[in-house]
Every structure is written in C-alpha cells, then in structure tokens.
Amino acid sequence: MSVPERIVVVGFGPVAARFIDVLEPSVASGDVQLTVIGSEPEAAYNRVLVADVGVGRTSEDSITLSDPSRLAGLGAEVLLGSGVRRIDRARQQIQLDDGTVHPYDRLVLATGARPVIPYLAGLNPDPLRPTLPTGVTALRDLADARELRSVVERRGDVVILGGGILGLEAALAAAKEGARVTVVHHGDYPLARNIDDGGGRVLSSALRAQGVRLVSGAKAVGLEHDDDGVFTGLRLDDGRLVSGDLLVLSCGVRPRIELAEGAGLPVDSGILVGHSLQAHHDEHVYAIGDCAEVRCASASCVECRRNTAPSGLIGPGWRQAEWLAEAFVAELTGSAGSPAVASEYVEAVLPPVVMLKARGLDAVMAGDVSADPWAAHDDGTAVALWADPQQGRYAKMITRDGVLQGLVCVGMPRTGAELVLLFESGGVLPADRSSLLRLDGAEEAAAPSSSSSDPAAVVCRCAGVSRGSIEQAAVVGCSTVAEVSASTRAGTGCGGCHSDIKAIIEQHFQPAAV
C-alpha cells in the first residue's frame, strides 16, 4: 500500500475551500492525508458577503462554503481557531501557536489578505496584530458582521472610513436597512481613482439619494471614545467630529505574507510563486489566492512583465485553487501531462473593471476615463457623454477608431453591462452611441434583462461562467439561482450577477408563444 501524500493547507477561506473541494476524492481514497489549519473559529465562508450578513440580508449558514465534520469523515484533520507560529522548511513541518508540529510533503499557503489599519490616534499601530477598540471593525469576518448587525438592527449611526467599492456597498446596504450612514473619504467624490468628474458628481448625488451622507475631501486623524473605551466619533484634521456607534474601516487590504517571509521565502507584494504556483526556491511550498504573486524567475516571460501583484479578487484565487488541486491529483494518479490539466497556471488577463452593485444603485468603470469630451483629439479618440443628474444617470464612452477604451456608467445597469462586454471583447461601438442608452429605457426595463445573447459572454466574472453554461444548466432543469450556482458555480462570489442569472432562467422557462 502506498504512503499517502501529506498536504497541509494554511488558511481556510474561500480559496482554500475550493482547493479542498477538488482534492476531496483523493482524501477519501486515502491518496492524500490532508490537514487544514484555519485561524478563525468558523470554517470557510464567502467573505465577499460578510456585509450582507452584517445588515441582515442573509444568514451565516447561507454563506458557508465547507463542512468540517464532513471533511473529518473523509479522513481530513481540520483545526479551527489555530494560528501558525512558523514554517520549518528544513524539516518540512509547521509549528502552531500551541507548540504542536505538523509535518508536510506539500505545504499550501492560502493565508489571504489582511485589512489595512490606518494610522489614527486611538488605533493600535501594529498592522499585523491590530487590537481594535470596541465599536471599530474592518468588516472582514463573521464577528465583524455580528457587530455591524447589532448597530443596524437598532438603526444606529455607522461611520465608514474609505470611499472604495466595499465601503460603498456596505454603506448602501446598511442605509437601506435603516441605519444612519456616513462615508468619510479623501477625494472630491467616492471612487475618485476610477471615475471621472462628471460621473463622480452623479454618483455622489445618487448615494445621497439612497440615504448615505458623504464627508468628502476629509482626512481622519483620530478616534474619540467614552470612559469605557468605546468608539463615539471620528475626528478630522479640520476639527470636525463625525459621531457614530460603529466605525467601519474600509481602507483596503494587503496580502498576508508574514509567515512566508519569516521562513525566508521570497516575497514582494505577495508570496512569489512561478507558473506551477510553487514558491521560488522551495519545491514543497505553494501559495494561492490573495497571498500569492504569480511571477516566474524568467526575465523573458511575457506574462510576468505586467503588474503581477495579487488582484484581491476572488475569481483568480478560485482558478488558482482548482488548477493546483487538479495538478496535484494528476501527479498522484500518474496522469500528469494529460491535456485535461494545463502544464502551467497562467491567469487570463482581463481589462480591469470596477463594479458597484447595490439595491437601487449600479455603477461600472473601466479603462482610461480621463479624456476631455470638449477637447480636440488627433489620435482617433472620441468621447460620447450623457447625463441626467436628477435621475442619477450618467454614461461616458471613450473610443479610439470606434473601439471602446474607457467607460463610466452610473444608474444604467443594462447599458453598463453591454459596454463591459464591448470593452472586454474589443468590439466596435455602433456609430449611433445613443442606441446603447436605450437599453435602460422604459420599454427595455420592462423586459427581462439580456445584455447579450452571445453564449460566450461572461455573466459571472468571479467564477468565469458564461451565459451558455447557465443556459445549459437551465436546459437540464436548473430553475433557481441556487440550483444554477450549485451546477455551474455562477453567482457564488460577490452575488452581483444573481439578477442576470435569474433573467436567463426566466427566459428559458417563459411560456412559448401560441
């Protein structure tokens, strides 16, 4: 009988859960002796939906991604609430905070990312082990979600520091559920790094219409608290105080690389791995997800000439997890080199698209949106602009020789979806740009959404699922979003595509015309 391969996974988030899902048959067969170490007391859950739990829109159980008791039944060892003190690469073992040691043949680091803790008076300056005061949260885990929910349920005051996507989505959700919400941010308007001036102003107006108060152009300098050390307000550099019952820090994230760095593994923005997702200079260590930076050692590699820093998106992490687990299984079963498993992991480079999806407000931005619509352009650039600030609608399209180079779309979800498809495919826009605006007209809005009938069009960006795959799932009987998600994994990430999945299902099951 062959000796099982000892695989230790450090981290038990969504990416680790996907890796384990693919590896399960090998665990059940005894080919793999699996140990999973998670720092949180809960097993893997969809972290993207933590804010939805925090405002009461969904339950903790509904975002669970893995069942520890089931894994234990297959023969895996799952250690929750456990921290890893160090990696002993020479002995191929890890040591936990409680002193116990676990040997490995292959070590998979899926440590994810940690929230950025700003330097404010009243906050622990140690970013690795921050101790946040009562009433301050980074909204990264279920404990944070419970703290937010307690404030939302009593319709309290929530202050959000940061004007990025996650902060805005949390703000909109909390405001919709009855909390009084204030967003404090640096720029003239939220999403200032991604949006143009006109779009930013319309977005700000739309946020206020949704009940979100904005404090723009602000710099926070410290926290105010009561005699028990509980947060009561955020102090700004001009002396103003933004009072609140809860402060949500939404200042970005950074890859967790400390464990790897302490073991002498090469790191940059993330843990450096090659196209086998193997750490540089150690054939027994791998990294996937938010902590991994895919950059090989070859100076001639075209793929590695671009920005290789971790994207912070769930989709690439899932694809890395699936590829690595399939590669491991192929080696264990002697099918390495099979056409079914690519010899190297190469992430498909999609143009970055920034999406804000919330009840009552949609916005999407992509490419270079800085072009002045009133300036003369001699390089084939043209700018089309349309705005209805009172209704919270705005669209800007920048083309070069008819091909879309950048876009901003606020309050027009169908137009935005169509523009994203054209942007990613490099398609030529119609000569009459206004025809795209009609997608959000009254007649179109009354019909089921169908931004594109192309089967190859990607509907779920997180999981990379096409319209054709969702249609096929409907053909074989999937009649709900949950059933399609279970069959295709579409909609299992941020949830922003649920309405599109529902529309495709409805189109399939609508009664045939007599």
Number of C-alpha atoms within 10 A of each C-alpha: 3 6 9 16 18 16 22 24 24 25 25 29 23 26 29 29 24 21 25 23 16 18 22 19 14 21 20 16 12 17 18 23 21 27 21 23 23 23 17 18 12 19 23 23 23 21 21 18 24 25 27 20 22 28 27 20 13 14 14 17 9 11 19 15 21 21 14 18 12 10 20 13 10 18 18 22 17 20 19 18 12 18 17 19 16 18 22 15 17 7 9 15 18 21 16 16 12 10 11 10 16 14 18 22 15 20 25 24 25 28 28 27 20 19 20 17 21 18 14 14 14 15 17 16 15 10 15 13 9 13 12 15 16 16 21 23 22 22 24 19 20 20 16 19 22 19 18 30 23 15 22 26 15 10 17 19 23 27 26 27 25 21 25 19 18 16 26 23 19 25 29 22 25 30 23 19 15 17 24 21 26 23 24 24 25 17 17 15 23 27 23 16 10 19 26 20 13 17 28 21 18 22 26 22 20 22 22 14 15 17 18 23 19 21 19 16 12 17 16 22 16 17 22 17 16 9 6 7 12 16 22 21 23 24 19 16 11 10 9 12 16 21 19 21 20 26 28 21 20 26 18 18 16 17 24 22 24 17 17 22 15 13 13 13 19 17 18 14 15 28 31 27 25 22 18 20 27 24 28 18 13 12 13 15 23 23 31 31 30 27 29 35 25 28 25 21 12 10 9 9 11 8 16 17 12 10 11 17 18 22 17 18 15 21 19 23 29 23 22 25 28 21 23 25 19 19 24 21 21 16 13 15 11 10 14 17 12 12 8 11 16 14 14 13 17 17 13 9 9 9 12 11 16 17 17 17 20 16 10 13 20 21 24 24 26 23 18 16 20 13 17 12 15 9 9 9 13 7 8 10 17 22 21 15 15 16 16 12 18 10 12 21 23 23 25 22 25 24 20 15 13 16 20 26 21 22 27 27 28 28 24 21 21 23 21 26 21 16 26 23 17 16 24 17 14 13 13 14 18 11 8 9 14 12 11 17 17 15 21 18 13 9 9 13 13 9 9 14 20 18 19 15 10 12 14 12 18 20 27 25 19 23 21 18 19 18 23 17 19 26 18 17 19 23 13 8 12 18 17 14 23 17 15 24 19 14 15 19 17 28 25 24 23 19 14 19 19 18 14 20 26 19 17 24 23 16 15 15 13 9 8 6 4 3
